[in-house]
Amino acid sequence: MDGHTQSNLLTNAEMQNILTELKNGNEQLRRQVSELQASKNLQQIKIVNWNWQLKRHNSLQNQMKKRSPFLTHQLQKKLT
């Protein structure tokens, strides 16, 4: 493995941190969807917040895919 390829790989700690953040984000998004369904009065505020969190979640997934594309399948299995 050359230096360029190696610099693109995530360390195990980085992967675990990203995976933990993605799992937490998934759970938080699920809770927020339930809250939106239960409370229509706060729906617009929560949708804005939910959209921001979804963008952050997608950004982390894209970061993981770009730096470690061979781990994408394994990550998806762990998130479901």
TIVO-2410 file (N, C-alpha, C; in nm, 3 decimals):
# residues 80
REC num residu      c1      c2      c3 atome chaine
REC   1      M   0.085  -0.119   0.000     N      A
REC   1      M   0.000   0.000   0.000    CA      A
REC   1      M   0.089   0.124   0.000     C      A
REC   2      D   0.066   0.216  -0.090     N      A
REC   2      D   0.149   0.336  -0.094    CA      A
REC   2      D   0.096   0.440   0.004     C      A
REC   3      G   0.173   0.545   0.026     N      A
REC   3      G   0.137   0.650   0.121    CA      A
REC   3      G   0.008   0.720   0.086     C      A
REC   4      H  -0.017   0.740  -0.043     N      A
REC   4      H  -0.140   0.810  -0.085    CA      A
REC   4      H  -0.264   0.728  -0.052     C      A
REC   5      T  -0.260   0.600  -0.084     N      A
REC   5      T  -0.375   0.513  -0.055    CA      A
REC   5      T  -0.398   0.504   0.095     C      A
REC   6      Q  -0.291   0.487   0.170     N      A
REC   6      Q  -0.303   0.471   0.314    CA      A
REC   6      Q  -0.362   0.596   0.379     C      A
REC   7      S  -0.328   0.716   0.328     N      A
REC   7      S  -0.378   0.840   0.389    CA      A
REC   7      S  -0.528   0.855   0.371     C      A
REC   8      N  -0.588   0.784   0.275     N      A
REC   8      N  -0.732   0.792   0.252    CA      A
REC   8      N  -0.811   0.698   0.341     C      A
REC   9      L  -0.745   0.608   0.411     N      A
REC   9      L  -0.815   0.511   0.493    CA      A
REC   9      L  -0.847   0.569   0.630     C      A
REC  10      L  -0.960   0.530   0.683     N      A
REC  10      L  -0.998   0.571   0.817    CA      A
REC  10      L  -0.937   0.475   0.918     C      A
REC  11      T  -0.900   0.527   1.032     N      A
REC  11      T  -0.855   0.439   1.139    CA      A
REC  11      T  -0.976   0.370   1.198     C      A
REC  12      N  -0.952   0.264   1.272     N      A
REC  12      N  -1.062   0.193   1.336    CA      A
REC  12      N  -1.138   0.287   1.430     C      A
REC  13      A  -1.066   0.370   1.505     N      A
REC  13      A  -1.132   0.464   1.597    CA      A
REC  13      A  -1.218   0.564   1.520     C      A
REC  14      E  -1.168   0.614   1.406     N      A
REC  14      E  -1.247   0.707   1.325    CA      A
REC  14      E  -1.374   0.639   1.272     C      A
REC  15      M  -1.360   0.515   1.226     N      A
REC  15      M  -1.476   0.442   1.175    CA      A
REC  15      M  -1.577   0.419   1.287     C      A
REC  16      Q  -1.528   0.382   1.405     N      A
REC  16      Q  -1.620   0.359   1.516    CA      A
REC  16      Q  -1.692   0.487   1.556     C      A
REC  17      N  -1.619   0.600   1.558     N      A
REC  17      N  -1.681   0.728   1.592    CA      A
REC  17      N  -1.789   0.766   1.490     C      A
REC  18      I  -1.759   0.749   1.362     N      A
REC  18      I  -1.856   0.780   1.257    CA      A
REC  18      I  -1.976   0.686   1.267     C      A
REC  19      L  -1.950   0.558   1.287     N      A
REC  19      L  -2.058   0.461   1.299    CA      A
REC  19      L  -2.148   0.493   1.418     C      A
REC  20      T  -2.087   0.528   1.531     N      A
REC  20      T  -2.165   0.564   1.650    CA      A
REC  20      T  -2.249   0.687   1.623     C      A
REC  21      E  -2.190   0.788   1.559     N      A
REC  21      E  -2.265   0.910   1.529    CA      A
REC  21      E  -2.379   0.882   1.432     C      A
REC  22      L  -2.356   0.797   1.333     N      A
REC  22      L  -2.462   0.762   1.238    CA      A
REC  22      L  -2.575   0.686   1.307     C      A
REC  23      K  -2.540   0.592   1.394     N      A
REC  23      K  -2.643   0.518   1.467    CA      A
REC  23      K  -2.724   0.611   1.555     C      A
REC  24      N  -2.655   0.700   1.627     N      A
REC  24      N  -2.724   0.797   1.712    CA      A
REC  24      N  -2.813   0.888   1.629     C      A
REC  25      G  -2.762   0.930   1.513     N      A
REC  25      G  -2.841   1.014   1.423    CA      A
REC  25      G  -2.964   0.942   1.372     C      A
REC  26      N  -2.948   0.814   1.336     N      A
REC  26      N  -3.064   0.736   1.291    CA      A
REC  26      N  -3.170   0.729   1.399     C      A
REC  27      E  -3.129   0.700   1.521     N      A
REC  27      E  -3.224   0.688   1.631    CA      A
REC  27      E  -3.291   0.822   1.660     C      A
REC  28      Q  -3.214   0.929   1.657     N      A
REC  28      Q  -3.271   1.061   1.681    CA      A
REC  28      Q  -3.372   1.097   1.572     C      A
REC  29      L  -3.340   1.066   1.447     N      A
REC  29      L  -3.434   1.094   1.338    CA      A
REC  29      L  -3.562   1.013   1.353     C      A
REC  30      R  -3.550   0.889   1.395     N      A
REC  30      R  -3.670   0.807   1.417    CA      A
REC  30      R  -3.758   0.868   1.526     C      A
REC  31      R  -3.695   0.913   1.635     N      A
REC  31      R  -3.771   0.976   1.743    CA      A
REC  31      R  -3.840   1.102   1.694     C      A
REC  32      Q  -3.768   1.181   1.615     N      A
REC  32      Q  -3.827   1.306   1.567    CA      A
REC  32      Q  -3.944   1.281   1.473     C      A
REC  33      V  -3.936   1.178   1.391     N      A
REC  33      V  -4.049   1.145   1.303    CA      A
REC  33      V  -4.170   1.109   1.388     C      A
REC  34      S  -4.148   1.031   1.493     N      A
REC  34      S  -4.259   0.996   1.583    CA      A
REC  34      S  -4.318   1.120   1.648     C      A
REC  35      E  -4.231   1.211   1.691     N      A
REC  35      E  -4.278   1.335   1.753    CA      A
REC  35      E  -4.359   1.418   1.653     C      A
REC  36      L  -4.312   1.425   1.529     N      A
REC  36      L  -4.385   1.501   1.427    CA      A
REC  36      L  -4.523   1.443   1.402     C      A
REC  37      Q  -4.530   1.313   1.402     N      A
REC  37      Q  -4.659   1.249   1.379    CA      A
REC  37      Q  -4.754   1.274   1.497     C      A
REC  38      A  -4.699   1.289   1.618     N      A
REC  38      A  -4.782   1.308   1.737    CA      A
REC  38      A  -4.820   1.455   1.760     C      A
REC  39      S  -4.736   1.547   1.717     N      A
REC  39      S  -4.759   1.688   1.749    CA      A
REC  39      S  -4.749   1.774   1.624     C      A
REC  40      K  -4.861   1.810   1.567     N      A
REC  40      K  -4.865   1.889   1.444    CA      A
REC  40      K  -4.830   2.036   1.468     C      A
REC  41      N  -4.847   2.087   1.591     N      A
REC  41      N  -4.821   2.228   1.620    CA      A
REC  41      N  -4.675   2.267   1.599     C      A
REC  42      L  -4.583   2.177   1.629     N      A
REC  42      L  -4.440   2.207   1.618    CA      A
REC  42      L  -4.379   2.150   1.490     C      A
REC  43      Q  -4.463   2.106   1.400     N      A
REC  43      Q  -4.415   2.035   1.282    CA      A
REC  43      Q  -4.314   2.115   1.200     C      A
REC  44      Q  -4.341   2.239   1.170     N      A
REC  44      Q  -4.252   2.316   1.082    CA      A
REC  44      Q  -4.114   2.333   1.144     C      A
REC  45      I  -4.107   2.367   1.273     N      A
REC  45      I  -3.978   2.383   1.341    CA      A
REC  45      I  -3.900   2.252   1.339     C      A
REC  46      K  -3.967   2.145   1.367     N      A
REC  46      K  -3.900   2.015   1.372    CA      A
REC  46      K  -3.856   1.969   1.234     C      A
REC  47      I  -3.931   2.002   1.131     N      A
REC  47      I  -3.890   1.965   0.995    CA      A
REC  47      I  -3.760   2.035   0.958     C      A
REC  48      V  -3.748   2.162   0.993     N      A
REC  48      V  -3.624   2.235   0.966    CA      A
REC  48      V  -3.507   2.168   1.038     C      A
REC  49      N  -3.526   2.136   1.165     N      A
REC  49      N  -3.421   2.070   1.243    CA      A
REC  49      N  -3.392   1.932   1.187     C      A
REC  50      W  -3.494   1.858   1.153     N      A
REC  50      W  -3.479   1.724   1.098    CA      A
REC  50      W  -3.401   1.728   0.966     C      A
REC  51      N  -3.433   1.825   0.880     N      A
REC  51      N  -3.362   1.838   0.752    CA      A
REC  51      N  -3.214   1.867   0.774     C      A
REC  52      W  -3.184   1.953   0.872     N      A
REC  52      W  -3.044   1.983   0.902    CA      A
REC  52      W  -2.972   1.857   0.948     C      A
REC  53      Q  -3.034   1.781   1.036     N      A
REC  53      Q  -2.971   1.660   1.087    CA      A
REC  53      Q  -2.956   1.555   0.977     C      A
REC  54      L  -3.053   1.548   0.889     N      A
REC  54      L  -3.044   1.454   0.778    CA      A
REC  54      L  -2.927   1.490   0.686     C      A
REC  55      K  -2.908   1.619   0.661     N      A
REC  55      K  -2.794   1.663   0.580    CA      A
REC  55      K  -2.663   1.625   0.647     C      A
REC  56      R  -2.655   1.642   0.778     N      A
REC  56      R  -2.534   1.606   0.853    CA      A
REC  56      R  -2.510   1.456   0.843     C      A
REC  57      H  -2.615   1.380   0.860     N      A
REC  57      H  -2.607   1.234   0.852    CA      A
REC  57      H  -2.556   1.191   0.714     C      A
REC  58      N  -2.613   1.249   0.609     N      A
REC  58      N  -2.571   1.216   0.473    CA      A
REC  58      N  -2.427   1.257   0.447     C      A
REC  59      S  -2.386   1.370   0.504     N      A
REC  59      S  -2.249   1.416   0.489    CA      A
REC  59      S  -2.152   1.316   0.551     C      A
REC  60      L  -2.186   1.265   0.668     N      A
REC  60      L  -2.100   1.166   0.733    CA      A
REC  60      L  -2.093   1.037   0.651     C      A
REC  61      Q  -2.206   0.995   0.596     N      A
REC  61      Q  -2.206   0.876   0.512    CA      A
REC  61      Q  -2.119   0.897   0.388     C      A
REC  62      N  -2.130   1.014   0.326     N      A
REC  62      N  -2.049   1.043   0.207    CA      A
REC  62      N  -1.901   1.047   0.241     C      A
REC  63      Q  -1.868   1.104   0.357     N      A
REC  63      Q  -1.728   1.107   0.401    CA      A
REC  63      Q  -1.676   0.965   0.416     C      A
REC  64      M  -1.755   0.879   0.475     N      A
REC  64      M  -1.714   0.740   0.493    CA      A
REC  64      M  -1.696   0.672   0.358     C      A
REC  65      K  -1.789   0.694   0.265     N      A
REC  65      K  -1.780   0.631   0.133    CA      A
REC  65      K  -1.656   0.678   0.057     C      A
REC  66      K  -1.626   0.807   0.064     N      A
REC  66      K  -1.512   0.862  -0.010    CA      A
REC  66      K  -1.380   0.810   0.045     C      A
REC  67      R  -1.370   0.801   0.176     N      A
REC  67      R  -1.243   0.762   0.237    CA      A
REC  67      R  -1.225   0.612   0.247     C      A
REC  68      S  -1.333   0.538   0.254     N      A
REC  68      S  -1.324   0.393   0.268    CA      A
REC  68      S  -1.438   0.325   0.192     C      A
REC  69      P  -1.435   0.331   0.059     N      A
REC  69      P  -1.547   0.278  -0.018    CA      A
REC  69      P  -1.571   0.129   0.004     C      A
REC  70      F  -1.468   0.054   0.034     N      A
REC  70      F  -1.485  -0.090   0.053    CA      A
REC  70      F  -1.559  -0.123   0.182     C      A
REC  71      L  -1.575  -0.026   0.271     N      A
REC  71      L  -1.647  -0.049   0.397    CA      A
REC  71      L  -1.794  -0.013   0.388     C      A
REC  72      T  -1.837   0.044   0.276     N      A
REC  72      T  -1.975   0.093   0.263    CA      A
REC  72      T  -2.076  -0.019   0.287     C      A
REC  73      H  -2.055  -0.133   0.226     N      A
REC  73      H  -2.149  -0.244   0.243    CA      A
REC  73      H  -2.155  -0.289   0.389     C      A
REC  74      Q  -2.039  -0.300   0.452     N      A
REC  74      Q  -2.033  -0.342   0.592    CA      A
REC  74      Q  -2.102  -0.239   0.681     C      A
REC  75      L  -2.084  -0.112   0.655     N      A
REC  75      L  -2.148  -0.005   0.732    CA      A
REC  75      L  -2.299  -0.014   0.718     C      A
REC  76      Q  -2.349  -0.032   0.597     N      A
REC  76      Q  -2.493  -0.039   0.576    CA      A
REC  76      Q  -2.554  -0.156   0.652     C      A
REC  77      K  -2.484  -0.269   0.658     N      A
REC  77      K  -2.534  -0.384   0.732    CA      A
REC  77      K  -2.545  -0.351   0.881     C      A
REC  78      K  -2.449  -0.277   0.935     N      A
REC  78      K  -2.451  -0.244   1.077    CA      A
REC  78      K  -2.558  -0.142   1.111     C      A
REC  79      L  -2.594  -0.055   1.017     N      A
REC  79      L  -2.693   0.048   1.044    CA      A
REC  79      L  -2.836  -0.004   1.040     C      A
REC  80      T  -2.856  -0.118   0.978     N      A
REC  80      T  -2.993  -0.169   0.966    CA      A
REC  80      T  -3.023  -0.276   1.069     C      A
***
